[in-house]
Amino acid sequence: MADEKTPRASNDRTNEKKGAEDVEAGQTGLTRSLQGRHLQFIAIGATFGTGLFLGTGGALAKAGPASLLIGFVFIGLVVYSVMVALGEMAAYMPVAGAFTVYASRFVDPTLGFAMGWIYWFSWSITFGLELTAAGLIIQYWTEAVSIGVWIAIFWVIFTGVNFFPVRYFGEMEMWFSSIKVVTVIGFIIFGICINAGAGQQGYIGFRYWTYPGAFAEYVVSGAAGKFVGFWSVLITAGFSYQGSELVGIGAGETENPRKAIPQAIRWTFWGNFILFVGTVFFIGINIPYDNADLQSTAQNASASPLVIVAKLAGVQVLPDIINAVLLTAVLSAASSDVYSSTRILYALADEGLAPAVFKKTNRFGTPYWSVAFCSLLGLLAFLNLSQSGATVFNWLLNITAVAGFIVWALINVCHLRFMKVLSLRGQPRSSLPYVAPFQPYLSWFGLFFNILILLTSGFTVFIEWNTSDFFVSYVSILLFIVLYIGHKVVFRTKMVKMENIDLTMGRTEI
Ligand SMILES: NC(=[NH2+])NCCC[C@H](N)C(=O)O
């Protein structure tokens, strides 16, 4: 198999001579200096970003509060299926890059290649997207300085941060993420008070669910529908939750994977789920979906619904404070973006699926070429300087979200195959360090909906043809297909046969 030739295999051979601990650290070249809590915070850092803080506004405006809530709960279930699947595999086989490695080993090296590069693509693009969002947020205070200056400053800072030893990075990310979590909790408490009558609107309750209503009519060229509105929320919800799966990417860098990974996964999932659903619930009961600010946000991503809630309540300085926090939120997401695309590229190089230079680490374990290359794509943020910044922003958001759904679907695929091979070899799943619940149904459920959502993400083009919408909705799928076919044609890989699947390499306990 191609495996024989990969640098990773040779790495492992050298490692066999070293002590058990060295095998753990040396296997990836990255150091195992992160703990479970760091993983969790990196995942939280990447997840709580533009999606929750800005994207929810547009979704509420178009679909109404009930659709928003149901959409976030529903995608939460899909995320759950992905997270527990990943947890089961990663706790058993902690390797850097995690799921692309599983795809290569359990299904087909070509699948690992295409999945890895599409995932890498989604994060590199998100870096640019988030830098732009940061610039837009600052412009709330002053437009005297060009947005390009902010993008440049943040690009330098967050690229630089990723060159630090990973331990410092993990520590910094923990602070950033904590600020976000505290903000969201603060917002929820604030939302309760405002709803109960603390603001200038008096007691609100569910008033806005009656007028203007719980569901909005989603309008596409004359045709309108409530279900369509709900369905349109799913892409935004998906984008918002994406990043949760990062817990698995850092798997190769944790000190005690068997314990740390399941715990980190559990905390990340439940933390994200509760805070996301809580946030969209309180946004949805405190802002009428036909609010003018909200409707204009849907057009130009200009104001966060969190800021709108504070504005409606008539609290003076609060919008500024929330804006400041949003800035840190989006910036921390930006630095996690680089971390994530760097590690995915490293893992691809490690598997022999990207140039070996991306594997080079310095003595602190930083894969510096990889960091440099990934952050270069963040410079795409400067494209947003054009007039249609908001349009470009929405485009990138959609492209990224679809890429994310492809990756989630493939995590489900890997898990289904993982379970199959275990059962063929007579190894009970109960012997695993972490066992995903409701299997195999949950993984099938996740796979079905991930595919359905990504295939229907561009449904509006079927109602009214629009080339640019078609492109935005399906370019990630096209890219994925091109990567897949391209790799197949050049390398002529074969699907990994069940009996050849390697379940031992990368394990901490054999
Ligand atoms: N597949 C991806 N890389 N998606 C990007 C996720 C972005 C993140 N959830 C945010 O709201 O900012």
The ligand as a Gaussian input file, in Angstrom:
#p B3LYP/6-31G(d) Opt

LIG

1 1
 N      -16.317000      24.448000       8.052000
 C      -15.920000      25.578000       8.563000
 N      -14.673000      25.847000       8.593000
 N      -16.811000      26.408000       9.030000
 C      -16.509000      27.652000       9.664000
 C      -17.127000      27.757000      10.996000
 C      -17.111000      29.147000      11.524000
 C      -17.626000      29.370000      12.905000
 N      -18.585000      28.429000      13.357000
 C      -18.156000      30.778000      13.007000
 O      -19.296000      30.982000      13.314000
 O      -17.454000      31.716000      12.790000

